[in-house]
Amino acid sequence: MTTRGDTLHAPDALQGTGPVQPPARLPLVVHVLALGTFLMGTTEFVVAGLLPEIAGDVQVSVAQAGLLITVFAVGMIVGAPLMAMLTLRLPRRLTLILALGVFAAGHVIVAVGSSFSLLLAARFLTALATGAFWAVANVVAARAAGPASSSRALGVVGAGAMLANVVGVPLGAFAGQDMGWRGPFWALAALGAAAMVLIARHVAPDEVSRAAVSIRSELSALRSGRMWLVLAACATTTGGVLSTYSYISPLLTDRAGLASGLVPLVLVGFGVGALAGFLVGGRLGDHRPHTTTIAAAATTMILLLALCLLSRSAAPTIVLVALLGLFGLGANPVLISLGVRFAGRAPTLGSALTVSAFNLGTAVGSWFAGLALESPLRATGPAAVGAAIGALTLIPTIAIALTQRRRSAVVMPDPGPDTSAL
């Protein structure tokens, strides 16, 4: 385990110096970190299924209760880079444990709170902890797996959050309806405390003191042009998919004619596709990172356009939604891995910025999609907006590939064809 100030070296496939054989199995700590992101993903989205119960209990409208989702997104956008800087000189293991402690405390506050303003504050606090955990977990997983398997490891860590959409969120919604909406928050607090024990046991301590690490050295990541291209790709790829996903229910019911009771099953299909996409995308990204990101962006754009054209038929729409989960988020672990590498001496800040970019893209994309839903495009408006935003992903991903190809040619001039960057 190296310090936060060290450079995370790119795999040889990126450097043009020859292949590195990845290990057959990922370290156990990667899966422990995935458990943490499973909890983070569950708490981010479980509120959506409990809004009527929460609104009735704390005496606000359902629309006002929806601010619990908005404030969490804002907390993630701000919290990831902010907490990365505030915990700069702390050991990563301690940062992860503290983040889970705050996570658990935030859920206890929500579970016992009766004031809506207190619930909002607790959700914001929980989001700060989530951003801190996610940013540091990405770096710890990438280092534990090694350069040849970093994207694969990040795919597993991110798959924890995708699994939350398939298992955690539905279970939380059912439990909330059965035992009251506070029950899932008590359960998440207990699981957060248990995860602290696992992190303390399985995350190795940093070997070198972090006293020499400075904010100035961390901010050096912002001078990387490739880093900004990665952040742009993070924002557009997630914005394109989740702007559509946020308003998928009107498309399924009003346009495709599905019964409202079947909508959750379609969303499970999206979640299963997203889980598979994270795992497959992460594995492919270790060998062909730029081909993976470009192909995922192009395929996502085509799928979203197909949704606009074929959404009057239920069967094709259901299939397209599942494929959107598979391809739409499959590039994310690769983008996180590239962000960590391109950040140079500031891998944790690089990871944190990718988390912020994903959430910023989601927030902005969902806002435009909401406007499109009220336009003459109606139910197909969000998918049209998603296709336009998704198409923009091709610009930074192609630019990153071309830049890396030029860098590889400089490092290892060779008259023969060089496709290692792809």
N, C-alpha and C positions, 0 to 999 in steps of 0.2 A: 504494500500500500504506500503510495507516494503522497506528497503534500499537495495542497490545493494550488500551490504556485507553480508546480512542475508542468511541463508541456506533456499533453497526452498525445502520443505519437500515433499517426495515422497508420492503418494497415498497409502492407506493402503493395496491395492492389491499388492504393491511392498514390503511393509514392513512386510506383514504377520500378521497384527494385526486386520484384519476384514474389511468388505466392508464399503465404504462410498458412500452414495447416491448422485449422481451428480444432479445439479439443472436442472429443465426442460428446461430453456432457458439460453443462454449465455448472459453476459452483453453486452450492446450496444457498448461499447468501442472496443470489439473484432471485430465487423463488421466495425467500423470506421478504425481500423488498417488494416483490409482486403482491404479496399478501397485504402489505401496507397500502399500495396503490389501489388494491381492491376496496379497502375501507374508504380511501379518499374518493374514489369514483362513486361508491354507494352513497356517501353523504352528500355529494354534489347534486345528484339527481333524484334521491328518494323523496325530497320535499315535493317534487312535482306531483307525485301520487297521493300526497297527504294535504294538499292545499285546502280543500273544503273543510276538513276536520280542524286544521290549525286555525283557519279564519273564524270558524264558529266558536272555538274555545277562547281565543284572545279578542274576539269581538271586532274584527276588521273585515273588509270585503275580500273576496277571493283575489281580486286584482291587486289589492294592497299586500296580501299574503305572498303574492308572486315576487315582491321585492326581496324576499328571503333568497330567491334564486339569483336575482340581479346583484345583490350586495355580495354574494359569494363569488360571482364572476369578477366583480370589481376587485375584491380582495385577492383573487388569484392573479389578476393582471399586475396589480401593484405589489403584492406580497412576495412573489417569487424572486424578482431581482432585489427588492428591499431586504428581505431576510437573508438572501445570499451574501449581501454586503455586511449586514449586522452580525452574522455568525462567521465572518471571514476567518477569524483566528481561533475559532473553536474546532476541536476535533470533529470529524464528520460523524463518527458514531454518537458522540454527545449531542450533536445537532439533530440527528434523527430521533434520538430518545426524547429530547426536549420538545421537538415538534409533535411527536405522538402524545406526550404529556399534555401539551396545550390543546391538541385535538380532542383528547378524552375530556379535559376540563370544559371545553366549549360545548360538548354534547351534554354534559351534566347540567350546565347553565340553561341550555335550551329545554332539557327535560323537566327542570323544576321551575322555569321562569313563567311568569304570568303576564308580563308587560311585553308588548310587541316591540317596543324600542330596545328592550333588553335582548330579545330574540335576534333582532337585526345585528346588534353589537356582537353577540356570541357567534353568529354566522360569519361575520367579518373576521373575527378572531380565528375561527376555525379555518377560514380560507387562507389566512396568513400562514398558519401552521402547515396547511396542505401544500402551499407553494414552496415553503422551505423544505418539507420532506421530499417532494417530487424532484426539486432541483438537485438536492444532494444525493438522493437515491439513484438518479441517472448516472452521476459521476462514479459513485461507488460500484454500481453494477458494471459499468463499462471498464473500470480498472480491474475489477475482480475477474472478469471474463477474458481480458487481454485484447490487444488490438485486432486480432483476427476474428474475434467473435463479439465485438462490442455492439454492433447493430442487432445481432441475434439476442444478446442479453437485454438490450433496451426494448426489443420486441416483446420479450417475456414480461418485463416490468410493466410496460404499457398495457399488455394483455390483461393484467390484473384489473385495470380500470375498465377494460372492455367486458371482462367477465362480470363486473358489477352490474352492467346493463342487462345481462342475461339472467343473473341469479340474485345479486344483492338488492337491486332496486325493486324487482317484483316481490321478493320475500318481505322487504321492508314495507311495501305498500299493503300486502295482505296482513302482515302483523299489525300495522297501524290501524287497519280497519277492524281487526279482531280484538286487540287489547288497548286501543287508544293510540293516538299519534305519538305520544311521548315514549311508548315502548321501544320503537326502533332506535331512538336516540340513547336510551339507557343501554341497549345492546351494543351500539357502536362505541359508546364510552368504555364498556367492559372489554370489547375486542381491541380497542386502542391500547388499553393498559396491558393486555396480554401481548400485543405486538411489541411493546417496549421491552419486555423480557426477551423475546426472540431476537430483537435487534441487538440488545446488549450481549447476547450469547454468541451470535453468529457474525456480526460485523467486526472485522479486525480493527484494532486501534491504529491510528496513524503512527508511522515509525519516526517521523521527524517533527520537531517543534514548528509551529506555524507563526512564531513571533515575527519572522522576517517578512511575512506576507503583508502587503499594503493594499489599500484601496486603489492607489494609483496603478499598481501592477495589474489589478483586476480589471480596471477600466481600459487597459490596453486592448482588451477584446473588441472594444467599440471601434478601433482603428482598422479592423479587418473588413475589407470589402466583401469577401466571401461570406463572412458572418452575417452581414446585412442581407445578402441574397438568400441565405438560409432562412432568416427571420421572415423575409417577404414570402417565401414559399410556405413556411409554417402557417402564416396568417391566411393566405389565399386557399391553400388546400383544405384546411379545416373550416374556414368560412364558407367555402362553396358547398361542402357536404352538410354541415350542421345548420346552415341557413335553410336548406331544404328539409332536413330532418325535423327542425323545430316546428314546421307547419305541415308535416306529412299527414296529419289526421284529416284536415279538410280535403287533401288530394285523394285520400283513400275512400272517404265517405261520400263527399259531394261529387267527385269526378269519376272515380272507379266504381262507385256504387256498393262498396263493402259495408256490411253491418258494423256499427260502432263496437260491438262486442268482439269483433275479429281484429280490430286495430292492434291490441296488445300483442297478439300472436305475430303479426307482421313486424312489429317493433322488435320482438325476440329474434325474428329472422335477421333483421338488420344487426342486432347485437352479436349473434353467432357469426355472421359474416365479418363484422369488425374484429372480433376475437381472432378468427382465422387469418384475417388480413394482417394484423399486427405480428402474429407468429411467422407467417410465410414471408411478409415483407422484411422483417428483421433478418431472417435467414438469408434471403436473396441479397439483401443490402450489404452483407459482409463481402460478397463476391462481385456484385455489379451495382454499386450504390446509385450511380447516375442513370443507368438504364432503368432501375427500379423506380426512381422518383419521376422520371419523364414518362415512362409507360403508365404509371399509376395516375398521373395528372391527365394524360390524354384519354385514358379509358374512362376516368371519372366524368370528364366533360361529355363524352359520348353517351354515357349512361344517363346523365342528367337531361341531355337533349332528347334521348329516347323516352324518358319519363314524361316530358312535355308532349310528345307526339302520341304515345301509346297509353296514356293514363286513363282513357275511357274504358279500357279493358282490364278487368280485375287480375286475371292470371299473369299477363306480362308485367303489370305494375308490381305485383308481389315479388316476382323474380328479380325485377330491376332494383327494388329496394334492398333485397338481400345482397345482390352484387355490388350495390353502392357501398354497403358496409364493408364488403371484402376489399374492393379496390380504393374506395374513397379515403380510408384511413391507413392503408397499407404502407404508405410512404413515411408516416410519422416517425417510427423508430429510426429510420435511416436519416431523416432530417435532424432528429435530436442528436444522433451520433455525429453527424457532420458539424452541427453547431458546437458540440463539445470539443471536437478536434480543431476547428477553425478558430476557436477562442484562444488557442495557444496557452499562455500561462494562466488563463482564467477560466478553466473548464466549468466550474460551478456557476459562475455568472453566465457563461454561454448556455448552459443547461437551463438556468432560470429564465433567461430571455426567450428561449424557445417555448417554455411554458406560458409566458406572458403573451407571446405572439399567437399561440394557438387560441388562447382565450379572447384576445383582442379581435382576431379574425371571426370568431364565433359571435361576439357581441355586435360587431359592425355588420356582418353578413346577415344576422337575424333581424337587425333593424331594417335593412334594405328589403329583406324578404317580407317583413310585415307590411311595408309600404306597397310592395308588389301584390300582396294578397288583396289589398283594397283597390287595386287598379283594374282596368278592363281584363287583364289576364286572369284575375281571380285565383282559383285554386292552383293553377299551373304557374302563377307568378313566382313563388319561391324557388321552384325548380329552374325557371328561366334565369333568375338572379344567380342561383347556384352554379349554373352552367357558365355564365359570364365570369363569375369570380374564379371558378375552377380553371377556366381557360387561361387566366392570368398566371396561374401557377407554372405554366410552360415557360414563361419568360425567365424567372430566376433559376429554375431547374436546368434549363438548357445553358444559361449563362455560367452556372457553376460547373457543368460538365466541360464546356469549352475552356474555361479558365484552368480547370484541373488538367486537361489534356495538354495545354500549353506549358504548365508548370512541370508536368512529367517529361515533356520533350526537352525542357531545359536541363532537368536533373539527369536524364539519361538519353542523350541524343542517339538516335538510331535511324538509319535510312529505311528500315522496314516499317510496316504498319504497326501501330501501337494502339491496341484496344483495351489495355488494362484498366484505364479509367472508367470504362463503361462496363 
